[in-house]
């Protein structure tokens, strides 16, 4: 399986959205030691799909993180959603959500590890479930290292929460507080550190209602990892204030749940996310746009998905 649209030729210096025209929601990306970028997504392709690319434009399907025999099972009928891939020590560590639709108290976050970014991944099981830590809808994990410590953030429309992890990143640190850092408008957390600020990217609205989806990508910033995160006016994300980064246009609706930023050889930052294509509304297709910076804030040209743009340089 591969995606190689004739319009999507980075050799011409441009690319077009969608980058992949089949459903790959909630993308997460990492650069492997083999020169490829690896992208992971919610399992519309069963057992959690993995794709790879050398230029962020042309992608090939390389397999799934799990098989029917090795897939996580702590939520027996649950789906694998919103993976977050990281390199911790000599292992590739994937945090994942496991949930049934509407199962906001039985859902949870698990961990799997691999020696290579393409897997195979070994499931280490559940990190925690919502009913165990008494926080509703514990999905959408995000891992970050900061000042020599390791942290996990998560949450979906009942607050974004974070806590410190153990040194290996595989357990919650004993007695570390769980801290709420936003109000109830957000899910799909990603935190990016730049020039002394932490930027909290998240999604608001409805993700999964086809052409009626209202998903929108937003951002706030803070001088501290645990906030307070604010908009340009200084109003807090704890009160559901934010700046809009990417919103719908005539061709794409529901743009949200962005990946990590990837920096190309020219120093430009790129972000993947998903959206619903008006022309092909089946599923949530893979999108990419350049994130630029002005006055200490990120922006995407036009505040909406591009149709055709200059490609990353590698």
C-alpha positions in Angstrom: 0.0 0.0 0.0 1.4 3.4 -0.9 0.2 6.9 -1.7 1.8 8.6 -4.7 -0.7 11.2 -6.2 0.6 12.6 -9.4 -0.2 16.0 -8.1 1.8 15.4 -5.0 5.3 15.6 -6.4 7.8 17.3 -4.1 10.5 17.1 -6.9 8.5 19.9 -8.5 8.8 21.9 -5.3 5.2 21.7 -4.3 2.7 19.3 -2.7 -1.0 19.2 -2.4 -3.4 18.3 0.4 -4.4 15.7 1.4 -1.0 14.2 1.6 -2.6 10.8 1.9 -6.2 10.5 0.7 -7.4 7.8 3.0 -8.3 7.9 6.7 -5.3 8.3 9.1 -6.7 10.3 12.0 -4.7 11.7 15.0 -1.2 11.5 13.4 2.1 11.2 15.4 5.5 11.3 13.7 9.1 10.6 14.5 12.4 10.6 12.6 14.1 7.2 12.6 17.8 6.6 12.5 17.5 5.1 9.0 16.7 8.5 7.4 12.9 7.9 7.2 10.1 9.7 9.0 7.6 7.3 10.5 3.9 8.3 11.0 1.4 6.5 13.2 -2.4 7.0 13.4 -5.6 5.9 15.0 -6.6 2.5 13.7 -8.9 3.0 10.8 -6.4 0.4 9.5 -6.7 -2.3 12.1 -4.0 -2.8 14.7 -2.6 0.8 14.2 -1.0 1.7 10.9 2.6 2.8 10.3 3.7 4.7 7.2 7.1 6.1 6.3 8.6 8.8 4.1 11.9 10.5 3.4 10.3 13.9 2.3 7.0 14.1 4.2 5.1 14.1 0.9 5.5 10.6 -0.5 4.4 7.9 2.0 4.4 4.1 2.0 2.5 1.8 4.3 5.0 -0.4 6.2 2.7 -2.4 8.4 0.9 -2.2 11.7 2.2 -1.8 15.2 0.3 -4.9 16.4 -1.3 -8.1 15.1 -4.6 -9.6 16.1 -2.6 -11.7 18.6 -0.4 -9.0 20.0 -2.8 -6.0 20.1 -3.6 -4.5 23.6 -6.6 -6.0 25.3 -7.3 -4.1 28.6 -10.4 -2.7 26.9 -11.5 -5.9 25.1 -13.8 -4.3 22.5 -11.8 -1.0 22.4 -10.1 0.7 19.5 -6.6 1.9 19.4 -6.6 5.7 19.1 -4.3 8.6 19.0 -0.8 7.0 19.4 2.1 9.2 20.5 5.5 7.9 19.4 8.8 8.7 21.2 12.4 7.6 21.5 13.3 7.0 25.2 16.7 5.5 25.7 17.3 2.8 23.1 13.6 2.0 22.7 10.7 3.4 20.6 8.0 4.0 23.1 4.4 4.4 22.0 1.7 5.7 24.3 -1.8 4.9 23.0 -5.4 5.3 23.9 -7.8 2.4 24.1 -11.5 3.1 24.2 -14.9 2.3 23.0 -17.0 5.2 21.6 -18.7 6.7 24.6 -16.7 4.6 27.1 -15.4 7.6 29.0 -14.8 5.9 32.3 -13.4 2.6 31.1 -11.0 4.0 28.5 -7.4 4.4 29.3 -3.8 4.9 28.2 -1.3 2.1 27.5 2.3 1.7 26.5 4.1 -0.4 23.9 7.8 -0.6 23.0 9.9 -1.6 20.0 13.5 -1.7 18.9 12.7 -0.2 15.5 10.2 2.5 14.5 8.4 0.0 12.2 8.0 -2.4 15.0 7.0 -5.0 15.9 5.7 -3.4 19.1 5.4 -5.3 22.4 2.5 -4.2 24.5 3.3 -3.4 28.1 -0.3 -3.0 29.0 -2.3 -0.4 30.7 -0.7 2.7 32.3 -4.0 3.8 33.9 -7.8 3.9 33.2 -10.2 6.8 33.8 -12.1 5.0 36.6 -8.8 4.3 38.4 -7.6 7.9 38.5 -11.1 9.4 38.6 -10.6 11.6 35.5 -13.2 11.2 32.8 -12.2 10.3 29.2 -8.4 9.7 29.6 -7.3 9.5 26.0 -4.9 11.3 23.7 -1.6 10.9 25.4 1.4 13.2 24.8 4.9 12.7 26.1 7.5 15.4 26.7 10.9 15.7 28.3 11.8 18.9 30.0 14.7 19.9 32.2 15.8 16.3 32.6 12.4 15.0 33.6 9.7 13.1 31.7 6.0 14.0 31.6 2.8 12.7 30.2 -0.2 14.9 29.3 -3.7 13.7 28.2 -7.4 14.4 28.3 -10.5 14.9 26.2 -13.2 17.5 26.9 -12.9 17.2 30.6 -9.7 19.1 31.1 -6.1 18.4 29.9 -4.0 16.9 32.7 -0.3 16.2 33.2 2.0 14.4 35.6 5.6 13.3 35.9 6.8 9.9 34.8 9.5 7.6 36.0 13.0 7.8 34.4 12.2 5.1 31.9 8.9 6.7 30.9 7.0 3.5 31.6 5.2 4.4 34.8 3.7 7.3 36.7 6.1 8.7 39.2 5.0 7.7 42.7 3.3 10.6 44.6 3.7 13.0 41.6 0.6 15.3 41.5 -1.8 15.1 38.5 -2.4 18.7 37.5 -5.2 20.1 35.3 -3.8 22.7 32.9 -6.9 23.7 30.8 -10.6 23.9 30.8 -13.0 21.4 29.2 -12.9 22.6 25.6 -9.9 20.6 24.4 -8.4 17.3 23.4 -5.4 16.2 21.2 -2.7 17.8 23.3 0.8 18.6 21.9 3.3 20.9 23.7 6.1 22.5 21.8 9.0 24.4 23.5 10.4 27.4 21.6 12.4 30.5 22.7 11.4 30.3 26.3 7.7 29.5 25.8 5.7 26.4 25.9 3.0 26.2 23.2 0.0 24.1 23.9 -1.6 22.9 20.6 -5.0 21.3 21.0 -8.3 20.7 19.2 -11.8 21.9 19.9 -15.2 20.9 18.5 -16.6 17.7 17.1 -14.0 15.4 15.5 -16.0 12.7 13.9 -19.3 13.7 12.2 -18.1 13.8 8.6 -19.0 17.0 6.8 -20.7 18.2 10.0 -17.4 18.0 11.9 -16.5 21.2 13.7 -12.9 20.3 14.8 -10.6 23.2 14.9 -6.9 23.4 15.8 -6.0 26.0 18.5 -3.0 27.1 20.5 -2.0 29.0 23.7 1.4 29.6 25.3 3.0 29.7 28.8 6.4 30.4 30.4 5.9 27.2 32.3 5.2 23.6 31.2 2.2 23.3 33.6 0.8 26.7 32.7 -1.1 29.0 32.9 -1.5 28.9 29.1 -3.0 32.0 27.6 -4.1 33.6 24.4 -2.7 36.8 22.9 -4.8 38.9 25.2 -3.6 37.0 28.3 -6.8 35.1 28.8 -6.4 31.6 30.1 -7.0 28.2 28.4 -8.3 27.2 31.9 -11.3 29.4 30.9 -11.3 28.0 27.4 -9.6 30.9 25.7 -7.1 30.3 22.8 -5.9 31.4 19.4 -7.2 29.6 16.3 -4.4 28.0 14.2 -6.3 26.0 11.5 -10.1 26.1 10.8 -12.3 24.8 8.0 -12.5 26.1 4.4 -14.5 25.2 1.4 -12.4 22.1 0.6 -11.7 20.7 4.1 -13.7 20.7 7.3 -12.8 19.5 10.8 -9.0 20.1 10.7 -7.5 18.9 14.0 -5.5 16.6 16.3 -2.1 17.8 15.0 1.2 15.9 15.2 4.5 17.0 16.5 6.3 19.7 14.5 9.0 18.5 12.1 11.7 20.9 11.0 13.1 20.6 7.5 16.7 21.5 6.3 15.7 25.1 5.6 14.5 25.5 9.2 10.8 25.5 8.3 8.3 23.8 10.7 5.7 21.4 9.4 2.6 19.9 11.1 0.4 17.0 10.2 -3.2 16.8 11.2 -6.4 15.2 9.9 -9.5 16.7 8.2 -12.6 15.7 6.3 -12.3 16.3 2.5 -15.5 17.8 1.0 -14.7 16.1 -2.3 -14.1 12.7 -0.6 -15.8 12.7 2.8 -15.0 9.1 3.8 -12.9 9.1 6.9 -10.3 11.7 8.1 -7.5 12.2 5.6 -3.9 13.1 6.3 -3.0 16.8 5.9 0.2 18.8 6.2 0.9 22.5 6.5 3.8 24.7 7.3 3.7 26.4 10.7 5.3 29.9 10.7 6.1 32.2 13.6 5.5 35.9 14.1 5.7 37.9 17.3 6.2 34.8 19.3 3.1 33.0 18.0 2.6 30.2 15.5 0.3 30.7 12.5 -0.7 28.8 9.3 -1.1 30.8 6.2 -4.8 31.6 5.7 -5.6 30.0 9.1 -6.9 27.0 7.1 -5.7 24.0 5.2 -3.7 24.7 2.1 -4.6 23.2 -1.3 -1.1 23.4 -2.9 2.0 24.8 -1.3 5.8 24.7 -1.4 7.1 21.3 -0.2 9.5 20.7 2.7 13.2 20.6 1.8 15.3 17.6 2.7 
